[in-house]
Amino acid sequence: MSASDSPRSSGFFDSAYGETPPWDIGEAQPDLIALFNEYPPAGPVLDLGCGTGDLALALARRGLTVLGIDLAEAAIHQARAKAAAVADVGRLTEFRVGDALHPAQFPGPFGSVVDSGFFHLFGPLDRERLARDLAATLADGGRYYLVGFAFDSPMPNAPRQVREAELRALFTPEHGWRVLALRPARLLIRSAWLGSQEAGHKAATLAQAMAKTDDANALAGSAQGLAALAARGNDVPGIAACVERVPLG
Ligand SMILES: C[S@@+](CC[C@H](N)C(=O)[O-])C[C@H]1O[C@@H](n2cnc3c(N)ncnc32)[C@H](O)[C@@H]1O
């Protein structure tokens, strides 16, 4: 297996889905939907780190077929259950447990790849590899849509800032990309819930899973990070992008 600079494991995400995790807001991120309205996606669609499937189902409601991939079995079970509950739309979706960091392994080409809080999980090496792989995943004219954190999360093992300059350096004309949109966005999370008293013990469990340790200092740091995130309210600074594949030469 090649080197990776991702600190997370499927174990962390599986335990996060034991509760409703803060990113699981029960709908697709509104700023991603805004991008779809401006730059309509084509099918078939690949959803990287699809979580419990709300984004995939929103795309299926537009008549697109969607393959959703997530490392966490618990998330995929929930996504399949949501799809089964809306059979006419759900039949356009397929959800699989898998590693979405190498999207070219899935049978394509895809008309669109969508990414709601996936890219921001990874370090620079994985991000660069992912961008290269996307080029082989999308059809000519296909689009990659992304929304991610625009700030470093105060928790250990949590999302790292996505910068405009970084995206412009990855998705260049020389590599066969055209940037259609790249702008500040809001990322909705359930952080106020994290700070609520009723949810206190669940937040502590999540802090423990994120810190991946029983060490008291690390746990205290993680809990403080959660509190700092909770203090921001229900939306955090994000970045949204839509880039398009253009044939080279
Ligand atoms: C921040 S959550 C976002 C989930 C979903 N896209 C949403 O907007 O609600 C990141 C998701 O990526 C998944 N994930 C992390 N690493 C992954 C990998 N290498 N391959 C597939 N999924 C992964 C996690 O299990 C988690 O569901």
The ligand as an ORCA input file, in Angstrom:
! r2SCAN-3c Opt
* xyz 0 1
  C     -17.048     14.693      6.947
  S     -17.802     13.191      6.499
  C     -18.877     13.727      5.163
  C     -19.938     12.725      4.825
  C     -20.925     13.165      3.749
  N     -20.275     13.434      2.486
  C     -21.713     14.353      4.216
  O     -21.579     15.436      3.630
  O     -22.472     14.195      5.175
  C     -16.514     12.348      5.634
  C     -16.927     10.961      5.162
  O     -15.835     10.371      4.438
  C     -15.747      8.998      4.782
  N     -14.367      8.574      4.492
  C     -13.220      8.923      5.119
  N     -12.164      8.400      4.494
  C     -12.654      7.695      3.446
  C     -12.060      6.940      2.395
  N     -10.734      6.797      2.286
  N     -12.873      6.380      1.470
  C     -14.226      6.504      1.556
  N     -14.832      7.209      2.522
  C     -14.064      7.805      3.442
  C     -16.152      8.950      6.243
  O     -16.574      7.675      6.643
  C     -17.270      9.995      6.277
  O     -18.518      9.425      6.011
*
